[in-house]
């Protein structure tokens, strides 16, 4: 967990998200890469250095944001990217090798009924970097308990568990595994991968329509500090494969959410 990317937009919660990321990086002894994407299309007849001016302004905005947080000695590298935020994330990852994204859930979507905004949802959907979603109001603290919810115990890529292993070891995290048996399960789904099973002394099962409903059923019992799910096409965020926005009536989470994925 050496390199952490924090892509930001214009949300009023940006400062809190960045401070959370810096506190997290301090705990993990990680480096932070702070990125903001901008769009400039060079049209015929435009002044040659306008793109440089826009990039400079974006960089200055990032520096202003950075000046409003306590860096705590953490290395923070600023990068302004001309293009779509997804392309920017991929470019930064290619250059530095990003181990984790830390983002707020709503990004630039200000609608109160939205939990996961369009930009954040698109990033979760189309990148393969493990992502920590930090809802507004959270300040970094040592995680003591975590709930890992999944509808299939099959782990096709063992490396998908690496961030979870790192969290468990670094935080001395007590993990509870919850296998949610949904209507479309197959027998193989009920066989839990040995590496995943070894991360917890207890595996609970639940029968529900969706993984999220299983989480709701067991959430108060475990009272976790962090919720962990897998990025799968038929996993926790099934609806995310149909659209990029998730409404609060579909999913509401007030604690940090770690989405496990496999880097390709």
C-alpha positions as CSV (number, residue, x, y, z in Angstrom):
1,X,0.0,0.0,0.0
2,X,2.8,2.4,-1.0
3,X,1.1,4.6,-3.6
4,X,-2.3,6.1,-3.0
5,X,-4.2,8.2,-5.6
6,X,-6.7,10.8,-4.6
7,X,-8.7,12.1,-7.6
8,X,-10.7,15.2,-6.7
9,X,-13.2,17.5,-8.3
10,X,-15.2,20.5,-7.1
11,X,-17.0,18.9,-4.1
12,X,-17.3,20.9,-0.9
13,X,-16.1,17.8,0.9
14,X,-12.8,17.6,-0.9
15,X,-10.7,18.9,2.0
16,X,-12.1,16.3,4.4
17,X,-11.5,13.5,1.9
18,X,-7.9,14.6,1.3
19,X,-7.2,14.9,5.0
20,X,-8.6,11.4,5.5
21,X,-6.3,10.1,2.7
22,X,-3.3,11.8,4.3
23,X,-4.0,10.4,7.7
24,X,-4.4,7.0,6.2
25,X,-1.2,7.4,4.2
26,X,0.6,8.4,7.4
27,X,-0.6,5.3,9.1
28,X,0.5,3.1,6.2
29,X,3.7,5.0,5.4
30,X,2.4,5.7,1.9
31,X,2.8,8.4,-0.7
32,X,-0.2,10.4,-1.9
33,X,-0.8,11.5,-5.5
34,X,-3.4,14.2,-5.7
35,X,-5.0,14.5,-9.2
36,X,-7.5,16.8,-10.8
37,X,-8.6,16.4,-14.4
38,X,-9.4,19.3,-16.7
39,X,-10.6,19.3,-20.3
40,X,-9.1,21.6,-22.9
41,X,-9.6,21.0,-26.6
42,X,-7.1,22.8,-28.8
43,X,-9.1,24.4,-31.6
44,X,-7.7,25.9,-34.8
45,X,-6.8,29.5,-34.2
46,X,-6.5,29.2,-30.4
47,X,-3.6,30.7,-28.6
48,X,-0.8,28.1,-28.4
49,X,-0.1,28.3,-24.7
50,X,-3.7,28.3,-23.4
51,X,-3.5,24.6,-22.4
52,X,-0.4,25.4,-20.3
53,X,-2.3,28.2,-18.7
54,X,-5.3,26.0,-17.8
55,X,-2.9,23.3,-16.5
56,X,-1.1,25.9,-14.4
57,X,-4.4,27.2,-12.9
58,X,-5.5,23.6,-12.1
59,X,-2.2,23.0,-10.4
60,X,-2.6,26.2,-8.4
61,X,-6.1,25.1,-7.3
62,X,-4.6,21.8,-6.2
63,X,-1.9,23.6,-4.2
64,X,-4.6,25.7,-2.5
65,X,-6.5,22.6,-1.5
66,X,-3.3,21.0,-0.2
67,X,-2.5,24.1,1.9
68,X,-5.8,23.7,3.8
69,X,-4.9,20.3,5.2
70,X,-2.3,19.0,7.7
71,X,0.2,17.0,5.5
72,X,1.8,15.4,8.6
73,X,5.0,14.9,6.7
74,X,3.4,12.7,4.1
75,X,4.8,13.0,0.5
76,X,2.1,14.5,-1.7
77,X,2.6,14.8,-5.5
78,X,0.2,17.1,-7.4
79,X,-0.8,16.3,-11.0
80,X,-3.2,18.1,-13.3
81,X,-4.4,15.9,-16.2
82,X,-5.9,17.2,-19.5
83,X,-8.6,14.8,-20.3
84,X,-11.2,12.5,-18.8
85,X,-10.6,11.6,-15.1
86,X,-10.6,7.9,-15.9
87,X,-7.7,8.4,-18.4
88,X,-5.9,10.5,-15.8
89,X,-6.2,7.7,-13.2
90,X,-4.8,5.2,-15.7
91,X,-2.0,7.5,-16.7
92,X,-1.0,8.1,-13.1
93,X,-1.2,4.4,-12.3
94,X,1.0,3.6,-15.3
95,X,3.6,6.1,-14.2
96,X,3.7,5.4,-10.5
97,X,1.9,2.1,-9.8
98,X,-1.1,3.0,-7.7
99,X,-2.1,0.5,-5.0
100,X,-5.3,2.2,-3.7
101,X,-7.7,4.9,-4.7
102,X,-9.3,7.0,-2.0
103,X,-12.4,9.0,-3.0
104,X,-15.6,10.4,-1.7
105,X,-18.8,8.8,-2.9
106,X,-20.6,11.7,-4.6
107,X,-17.7,13.5,-6.4
108,X,-19.4,16.4,-8.3
109,X,-23.0,15.1,-8.0
110,X,-24.7,17.3,-5.4
111,X,-28.1,15.6,-5.3
112,X,-29.0,14.6,-1.7
113,X,-30.6,11.4,-2.9
114,X,-27.4,10.1,-4.5
115,X,-24.9,8.0,-2.6
116,X,-22.5,7.1,-5.4
117,X,-22.3,9.9,-7.9
118,X,-21.8,9.5,-11.7
119,X,-18.0,10.2,-11.7
120,X,-17.2,8.1,-8.7
121,X,-19.5,5.3,-10.0
122,X,-17.8,5.4,-13.4
123,X,-14.4,5.1,-11.8
124,X,-15.4,2.1,-9.6
125,X,-17.0,0.5,-12.7
126,X,-14.2,1.0,-15.2
127,X,-11.0,0.8,-13.2
128,X,-9.3,-2.2,-11.7
129,X,-7.7,-0.5,-8.7
130,X,-8.8,-1.3,-5.2
131,X,-10.9,1.7,-3.9
132,X,-11.6,3.1,-0.5
133,X,-14.9,5.1,-0.5
134,X,-15.0,7.6,2.4
135,X,-18.5,9.0,3.1
136,X,-18.8,12.6,4.3
137,X,-18.3,13.0,8.1
138,X,-15.7,10.3,8.5
139,X,-12.3,11.1,10.1
140,X,-9.5,8.5,9.9
141,X,-9.2,6.1,12.8
142,X,-7.7,2.7,13.5
143,X,-10.1,0.1,12.1
144,X,-10.9,-2.6,14.7
145,X,-13.6,-4.6,13.0
146,X,-14.5,-5.2,9.4
147,X,-17.4,-6.9,7.6
148,X,-16.6,-8.8,4.4
149,X,-19.8,-9.4,2.4
150,X,-19.9,-11.6,-0.7
151,X,-22.3,-13.8,-2.6
152,X,-19.7,-16.2,-3.9
153,X,-16.7,-17.7,-2.1
154,X,-14.9,-18.2,-5.4
155,X,-11.7,-16.2,-5.7
156,X,-10.4,-16.5,-9.2
157,X,-7.5,-14.1,-8.7
158,X,-5.7,-14.6,-5.3
159,X,-4.2,-11.1,-5.6
160,X,-7.6,-9.5,-5.2
161,X,-7.3,-10.3,-1.5
162,X,-3.9,-8.6,-1.1
163,X,-5.3,-5.2,0.0
164,X,-7.6,-7.0,2.5
165,X,-4.6,-8.9,3.9
166,X,-2.6,-5.6,4.2
167,X,-5.5,-4.0,6.1
168,X,-5.9,-7.0,8.4
169,X,-2.1,-7.0,9.2
170,X,-1.7,-3.3,9.5
171,X,-4.8,-2.5,11.6
172,X,-4.9,-5.9,13.4
173,X,-8.4,-6.0,11.9
174,X,-10.9,-8.5,13.2
175,X,-12.7,-9.6,10.1
176,X,-16.2,-11.2,9.9
177,X,-17.0,-13.0,6.7
178,X,-20.6,-12.9,5.5
179,X,-21.7,-15.3,2.6
180,X,-25.0,-14.1,1.2
181,X,-26.9,-16.9,-0.5
182,X,-28.9,-15.2,-3.2
183,X,-31.6,-16.8,-5.5
184,X,-29.3,-17.2,-8.5
185,X,-26.4,-18.9,-6.6
186,X,-24.7,-22.0,-7.9
187,X,-23.2,-24.7,-5.7
188,X,-19.7,-23.6,-6.2
189,X,-20.5,-20.2,-4.7
190,X,-20.9,-21.8,-1.3
191,X,-17.3,-23.1,-1.3
192,X,-15.2,-20.4,0.3
193,X,-11.7,-19.9,-1.0
194,X,-9.1,-21.1,1.6
195,X,-7.1,-17.8,1.6
196,X,-10.3,-15.8,2.2
197,X,-11.5,-18.2,4.9
198,X,-8.2,-18.0,6.7
199,X,-8.7,-14.2,7.3
200,X,-11.5,-14.8,9.8
201,X,-12.3,-17.3,12.5
202,X,-16.0,-17.1,11.7
203,X,-18.1,-17.4,8.5
204,X,-21.7,-16.5,8.7
205,X,-24.3,-17.3,6.0
206,X,-27.4,-15.4,5.1
207,X,-30.2,-16.0,2.6
208,X,-31.3,-12.8,0.9
209,X,-32.4,-11.3,-2.4
210,X,-29.2,-9.3,-2.7
211,X,-25.8,-9.1,-1.0
212,X,-26.7,-5.6,0.3
213,X,-29.8,-7.0,2.1
214,X,-27.6,-9.5,3.8
215,X,-25.4,-6.7,5.0
216,X,-28.3,-4.8,6.4
217,X,-29.4,-7.9,8.3
218,X,-26.0,-8.4,10.0
219,X,-24.7,-4.8,10.1
220,X,-25.9,-4.0,13.6
221,X,-24.7,-7.3,15.0
222,X,-21.2,-6.7,13.9
223,X,-21.1,-2.9,14.0
224,X,-18.0,-2.8,11.7
225,X,-15.6,0.1,11.3
226,X,-15.2,-0.7,7.6
227,X,-17.3,-2.6,5.1
228,X,-15.5,-4.7,2.4
229,X,-17.0,-6.0,-0.8
230,X,-15.8,-7.3,-4.1
231,X,-16.0,-5.6,-7.5
232,X,-17.8,-8.3,-9.5
233,X,-20.3,-8.1,-12.3
234,X,-22.7,-10.1,-10.3
235,X,-21.6,-9.0,-6.9
236,X,-22.4,-6.3,-4.4
237,X,-22.8,-3.5,-7.0
238,X,-24.7,-5.4,-9.6
239,X,-26.8,-2.3,-10.4
240,X,-23.6,-0.4,-11.0
241,X,-23.0,-2.4,-14.2
242,X,-26.3,-0.9,-15.5
243,X,-25.7,2.7,-14.5
244,X,-23.1,4.8,-12.8
245,X,-25.2,6.4,-10.1
246,X,-26.4,4.6,-7.0
247,X,-29.2,6.2,-5.0
248,X,-29.3,6.3,-1.2
249,X,-32.6,4.4,-1.3
250,X,-30.7,1.6,-3.0
251,X,-27.6,1.8,-0.9
252,X,-26.6,3.9,2.1
253,X,-23.3,3.5,3.9
254,X,-22.0,5.8,6.6
255,X,-18.7,4.0,7.2
256,X,-15.6,3.6,4.8
257,X,-16.2,1.1,2.1
258,X,-13.3,-0.9,0.6
259,X,-14.0,-2.3,-2.9
260,X,-11.6,-5.1,-3.8
261,X,-10.5,-5.5,-7.4
262,X,-7.8,-7.0,-9.5
263,X,-5.3,-4.8,-11.2
264,X,-4.7,-5.9,-14.8
